[in-house]
Amino acid sequence: MQKRTLIIAGMHRSGTSLIANWLTKCGLQIGERLVSPNHGNVEGHFEDVEFLKMHEEILENRHLPNSGLTDAHVDCVSIYEKEKIKSIIKIKQQLYDQWGWKDPRTCLFLDTYKELIPDACYLIILRDFQSVISSLLRREFKYVDNRYMARKYFSRLVWQKFRRIRKQFAFYHANTEEFLKIWISYNQDILQCIRKLDSDAFRVVNYSMLSLEDTEVFSHLQNNWGFSLKYSRFKDVFNENLIGADIDIEPYVADKALLTTASQLQKELEVYMK
């Protein structure tokens, strides 16, 4: 069997975990050790710990948040870092004929992976910026909420009845614009990457289309890219109840030009969806 590698790339909160879960059910090897579920992804992150730790290390070396929630561009990795990535890839390729991985931080290093795995296939996950920002705001505010809810009864009561709404409003004002900048940065990196790739080396999808077209995407993986998988219905892993309602982010964005930039970028990427 020809060696095949699938890079699952997409911004945080874009459905990459959901799609990695589906591909696991279809038989794709996406890591020996995966990040455990938590309140951010109750059904699991499906992130390969090897790649995750490597990406975190690179970000920390540049004094950037290891969460990957940054709009800073990582222009290049050091020779030492590149050799460590190469060692991970070498082991995977020795162990498996077909494999892949998912970690949103991968978007920050797409040029490096294009160099190290020139024949990789790219499954790009696109989700509209308003939904992504809404999901990020809900998830990150939940950390704040959990801290207060862990306090004693009276403090919890004051938080729930009086302080929570005000704190949430202030949190959205403080973070929405920054999250929007991050969405723009990630998806600019994605757009630049796919413009350098052959058209048959990537596929742009979102989880909404997979609910209706999973057989078509599965067929592409098998017939176009040569992955040997077994079909599993996407609907069996998609829990619509876990998808929260969108927040109107416009009032929290002072620089309205960012909304225009994000909207235009989204349209440019949607052109590549089939």
N, C-alpha and C positions, 0 to 999 in steps of 0.2 A: 504493500500500500504506500502511496506517495505521502510524505510527511505534510501535514496540514496544520496551520496555526491560525486561530481566530482571535483577533483583538476586538473586544467589546468596549467601545468608547462612547462616553456621553457625560454631560454635566451632572453634577450631584442632583439628586431628586428628579431625575429624568426617566426613571423606570429601568435603569441598568440592572438593578438587583432582580427585578421581576423577570426580565428577559434572560438573565443568567440562570435563574431558577428553572425557567422553561427549558433552556438548552441542556441543563443538567439532567432533567427528566428525559430528554431526547438522547442522552448518552454521551454528551461531550464532557471530557475531563477538564475541569476548570480550577483544580487545585487540590492538593492532599490535605491541607489545613485551611479552613475557611473561617472568616470572622464570625463570631457568635451573634445571634440575634440580640437586639435591644429595643428600646422604645422607638428609636428612629426607624428601624426596620424589624418589625416583630416576627416576620417570617424568614429573616436572615438576609445578610448583605451579599453572600456568595462572592466574597472577595478573597483571593489567594493571599494568604498571609505573607508569603515570600515577596511578592511584588509590592504589597502594601508597605511592608517594613522598609523595603528599598526606596520607595517613593518618599516615605516619611523622612528617611535619613537624608536624602538629597535636599528636601525642603528645609530641614533643620540646619543643614550645612550652610544654607543661604539666609538663615534667620527669618524664614517664612513660616507661617502656621502649617504644622504637619497635617492638618485637616485637609489641606489643599484649597481652602476657601480664601483665595487670593487672586487679585487681578494682575499680579506681577508675572512677567514672562520669564521662564527659565531658558535662557538663550542656548546654553550648552551645558553638558555634564562633563565632569573631569575624567581624565583617563582612568583613574582609580574607580570612580563610580561606574563608568562604562564597562570596565572589566568585571565588576561585581554583577552587573545586569547580565552580561554575556554568560557568566557562570550559571546563573539561574536558568537562562534560556537553554544552555547546553544540556543541563540535567533533564529538563522537560523533554527536549527533543530525543534524548537517549531513552527515556522511559516510555514515551508515547508516540504513536504514529499520528494522532490527531489530538490537539489540546488547544486551550485558550485561557483567557483570564479576563476578569472585570475588576476595574478600580477606576473611579472617576478621575483620580489624579493622573492616570495614563495620558489624559488629554494634554497635560503640561509637558509631556516628553515624546510626542508623536514623531518628531523628526529623528530622535534617537532610535526609536523602535523601527522606523522605516529603514534606517541604515543597518540595524542589527538583524532584522528579519525581513529581507527584501521581498520575499514571496508570501508574506502574511496576507490574510483577508481581513477586512475591517467591517464590522457591523456597527454602524454609527447610530446612536439612539438620540433622536431629537424630540424635545418637549418644549412647548411654547413658554416664553419667558415669564408670563404672568403666573402660570401654574407652578413653574419651578420656584419662583420667588415666594409664592404663597406657601408652598410646602416647606421651604427653608425657614421662613418666619415662624410657622407653626412648630417645626421641630426644635429650633433653637430656643424659642420662648418656653417650650416645655421643660427645658433644663432649669430655667428660672422658676417656673411653676412648681416643679418637683422639689426644689430646695425649700420653698415656703410651705409646701404641703407636708413636708417631713417634720415640721415644728410641732410644738405642743398645741393643744386644742384651741386655746384663745387666740394665739397667733395665726393659726390656720383660718379661723373664723374671720378675723380682721382682714386677712389677705383675700379671702373669697368674696366677702361682702363689700369691701371698700377699696382695697388697694390694687387688686388684680387688673381691673379694666384700665385704670390710669397707667399702670406699669406696662401693660401690653401696648397701649397707644404710644407711649414714649419709646418702647422697644422697636416698634415698627418704624417710627420716625428716625431712630438712630441707625437702623440696619438695612432698610429696604434699598436705598440707593447703592450701598456698598455691594449687596447681593446682586443687584442688577449689573453693576460693573463686572462682577465675577462671571455672570452668565455671558456677557458680551465677550469677555476675554477668552473663556473656554471655547465658545463657539467660533470665534475668530480663528483660534488655533485649529479647530476641526476643519473649518472651511479652507484654510491655507493648506492643510494636509491633503484633503481629498482632491484639491486642484492639482497636486503633484502626482497623484496616483493614476494608474490606468483605470478606465471606467469600469472594467470588470473586476477590480480589486476591492471595491467597497459597495456597500448597500446602506442606504439611509432609511430608517424605519422609526415608528413610535409604537407604544403599546396599544394605542387606540386602533391602529390599522391591523395589528396582530390579532385582535379579537375577531376580526372578520377574514383576514388573509393569512393566517398562520400556515396553512398548507402551501401557499405560494412561496412564502419566505423559506419554509422548510425545504421545498423543492429546489430553491436557489442554492441553499447550503449543500444539498446533495449533488444536484446535477451540474451546477455551474462551478462550485468550488471543490467538489470531490470529497466532502465529509461523509463518512459512513455512519448514519444515525438511525434511530428508530423514532417514528412519529409519535408525539404525545400532544394532546390538545392544549393549546395555550389557555383556553378557558378554565382548565383544571387548576391552574396556578394563579389566575387573575381574580383577585377579590376586590370587586368594585367598592365595597364598603370601606376599604382602606384609603380610598382616594378622597381627600378633603375638598371642600368647595373653594373656589378661587377667592382671594382677597383683592379688592380694588386697590392696586398698588400706586396708582397715579397720584393721589393726594400726598403720598409719603416721599415722592421723588421731586426734589427741588430743581434739579437740572433736567428740564423736559427734553433736552436734546438727546439724553440717554435713551429715552423711550423711543424716539425716532430711529436712533442707531440700532437698537435692539429689534425693532419692527422690521427694518430693512434687512438686517442680517438674517432674521428668521425667514423672510421671503426668499433670500438667496439660497438658504439651505433647503427649503421646501422644494425648490426646483429639482433637487437631486432625488427626491422621494418618488418611488415608482409604484 
